[in-house]
Amino acid sequence: MDCRLVGFVASEPLIVEELMGALSKSAMRDFLAEELGFSSHNHGWGYAVASRLRKRWSILFYKTVIPIWEDPHHIDLNGRLFVGILHARRASKTTPINTFSAHPYMYVLDDGSWMFLAQNGGINRELGLKMLEEKPATLNAELVTDTFVYGLLLREAYSKTSGESSERMLNAIQSLDERLMNAGANGRCMNTLVLQYTPNDAPLLFAVRAVYEEKVKEYCELYLVEKNESFCFASSTTSLILEQAGFKIREIGANEVCVVSLRDGVPKVETFKHV
């Protein structure tokens, strides 16, 4: 699955609007994707955003099969702090094109947390389904995407961990991706964004840079993008457009997991090596 994504912490609505504008431009015409044989991400888009206003949080979740640049929908940006993920999709040849299949996906974890998941790249869907320990009896594999299956696997992996929510999700991501690698089920890249919203009203953001094939490195690269007191992790084309708009960008360049938590409204970023 060839997609564009952005995971962000923003201190003002204007930043979120700029991120969405850059995502829309890169989805409509992706000049890096042209070298891989396609030029747009026209199979839907979506977002999951935790928005804080006067120390109270709201959750905004939306997705549609309409291409982002054609969609008249406007996100509600009344907050003063935003943590979220944005995604524009180009479907793999064997996956459905509909609103359900647009990213992000939403899951409920064993501790009650909500997990919103989006990917660029993905896994072998059939091998992923075989790796599930609790296979949904009525799941039709042809009606779901590889990323949806990845989310089922990640939910299972999370249920086997213990500790604080951020530690559990980090361990789940790392153990799952290692299992996928060992099983030969990983894709050319598995860049992953997770927004976890815990029962104690605490949003957590996880950004995974996982690129495994040199041929697609330029297209699949994930960047750290910064402006004022806001920052994001964004796909290559989107990042280069943001650079033209005055953002500072830096290639992440190596496989790693970035974990973002909030302490009294101030983001704390921790980085860990990844497979």
N, C-alpha and C positions, 0 to 999 in steps of 0.2 A: 504494500500500500504506500503510495507516494503522496505525502501530505505536507502541509505547512502548519507549524504550531508556535504558540507563544505562551510561556508561563511567567507570571509577573507579580510584583508587589509595587503598587503605585500609590503615591501620596496625594494625587489630585486627579479629577475626572478628565482633564485635558490630555494627560498622559495615556489613559486608557483609550481615548478617542484616536490618538496618534498611532497607538499599537494596532487598533482595529483597521485604521486606514492603510497602514503598511501591509497588514495581512491581506486585505482586500486587493491591493495592487499586485502583490506577489502571487495571489491565487488566480487572478485574472490573466496575467501574463508572467510566467516564471521563466526568466531568461536563462537560468541555470538548468532547468528541466528540459529546455529545448535540445540540449546536447544528449539527453537520454531518450528523445523521441516523442515528447509531448510538451505542451506549453501552458496548460491551465489545470487548476484544481476546482473542477466544476460540479462535484457530486455532493455538495452540501457543506454546511459549516455549523459551528455551535460554540457555546461557552459555558463555563461554570465559574461563578465569581462569588466570593464572600465580600460583602460590602459593609463597612462599619460607619455609623453615624451616631455621635454622642454616646460612644461606648456600647452601642447595641448593634448586633450583627444581623444582616439579611443574607439569604442565599438566593442567587439568581442563576437559573439553569434554563438553557434554551438550545434547541438544535432543529435543523430543517434540511431537507434535500435541496432547497433553493441555493444556487451559488451565492456566495456572500456579497458579490458586487451587484446582484440583482435584487437582493432582499431589502424591502423597505423597513424591516424591523429595526428599532432603536433600543439599545440597552439603557436601563434606568441607572443613571450615574449620580444619585443624590448623596452618596457617602463621602467620607473624607479619607478613607483608607480602603484599598482594594487588594485582594489576593485572589488570583484566578488563572484560568487557562482558556486560550482561544485556539480554534482548530479549523482549518479548511481542508476538505478531503478530495482526493482523487482515488477512486475505487480500484482495487485489484481486479483482474479480468474475471475471476471466478466468484466474486462477492457481490451481494445485492446492492442496488442503488436505491435507497429510500431514506426516509427521515430516521427510522430506527437505527440504521447503520451509520448515520453521521455521528461524529464524535463531539463531545465526550460521552462516555458511557457512565452510568451510575450504578453502584453496588452498595449494599449494606454489609458491614463487617461484623465480626462476632462480638465486638465491644459496643456495637451500636453506631459506630462512626459511619459517615457517608464517604464513599470513595468515588471521585470523578476521575476518569482515565481517558487519556488521548495519546495517540502514537503517530510517529512517522516511521515507516517501515513496518515490521511485524514479525510474525512467526509462521511456521508451517501449521496450518489449521488442523489438518488431520492428525499429525503427530501430537499437537497440543491437546486435542480431545482425548487421545489415548493416554496421555499423562494425567488426566483428571482422576482423582481417587474416588470422588463421588460424581458420577456422570449423571446429568439430568436425564431422566428416563424419556421425556418427550421432546428433547431438543433435536431439531432438524438442522444438521450441520450446514446444509445448503442455504439456510435462511439467516445465518449469522456470519460475522467477519472473524478473521484471525485475531484482531484486537479484542473483540468481545470474549473470545476463548482465553486470551492472555489475562483478561480481567478475572475470569473464573479461577484460573490457576493462581493468580496473585491473591485472591480472596482466600483460597485454600492455604497458601503459604503463610499468610498473615495469621490464620487461626492456629498455626503451630508455633507461634512466637510468644514471647512474654516480655514484660517490662513496660516502659512508657510508649505512648503511641508512635512517636517519631522513631524510636529505636526499633519497634516492631515492624514498621513499614520499611525502614531501611534494610533490616535483615531479610524481610520477605522478598523485596526486590532483588537483592544480591543472590539469595539462595535460588530463587526461581530462574533468574537469567543464567546462572551457572548450570542448573539442571537442563535448561533448553539448549545451551551450548553442548553439553555432554551427550545429549540425545540427537544432536544434529538438527534441531527444530528451530534454530534462530534464523532470522532473515539477514539480508545484507546490512541492515541497520535496524535497531530497536530503540530509537530515541523515544522516551516515554515521559509524560507529564502526569503527575497525580496531585490532585487537590483533595486532601483529607480534612473533613470537618468533624471534630470529635464532640462527644456528648457534653463536654465542659465548655462549649462555645469557643474552641480554639482551632483556627485554620492552620494547616500545615501544607507546604508546597514541596514536592519532590521533582527534580529535573534530572533525567538520566541521559547522558551522552553515551551511546553505544553504537559505534560504527565499526563494521567488520570487513568491509571490502573497499580497497583503495579506489576502484573505479568510480564509486559513488560518493567518495569522501567530500568533494566540493559541494555537491548537492545536499548531502545529509548532514554536513557539519552543523553543530549547535554553537551559538554565540552567547556570550554574556554581554548584555546591552544596558547602558546606564544613561540617565539624564536627571539632573537635579538630585532629589533624594529617592528616586524611583529606579528600579532595575527589572530586567527580565531575561529569560532564556529563550532564544528565538531561532528558528530555522534560518539557513544561510541567506536565501533570497530576501526574506523579510528583514533580516538584520542589515543587509546592504542598503535597502531602501530607507531604513531608520537612520543609518549613518548619513545619508544625504539630507535628512531632516534635522541633523545636529546632535544625534545621539552618539555616544562613544561605544565602540564595539570591540570585542576581543574574542577570537576563536578559543573555544575550550580545548580542542585539539587532542585530548586523550579521554579514554573512557572513564567516566566518573559519575557519581551520584551527588547532587547538591541538595541539601536539606535546609529548608527555610522555615523557621519558627518565629513567633513574635513574643517579645518580652516587654510588657507595658507599651505595646504599639510599635516597638522598635524591632525591625527585622534582624534576626541572627542567622547567618549563613555558615553551614558546615559542609565540607567537601570530603568525599571518601572515594578511594580507588574502586574501579568496577572491572568486571571481566571483559 
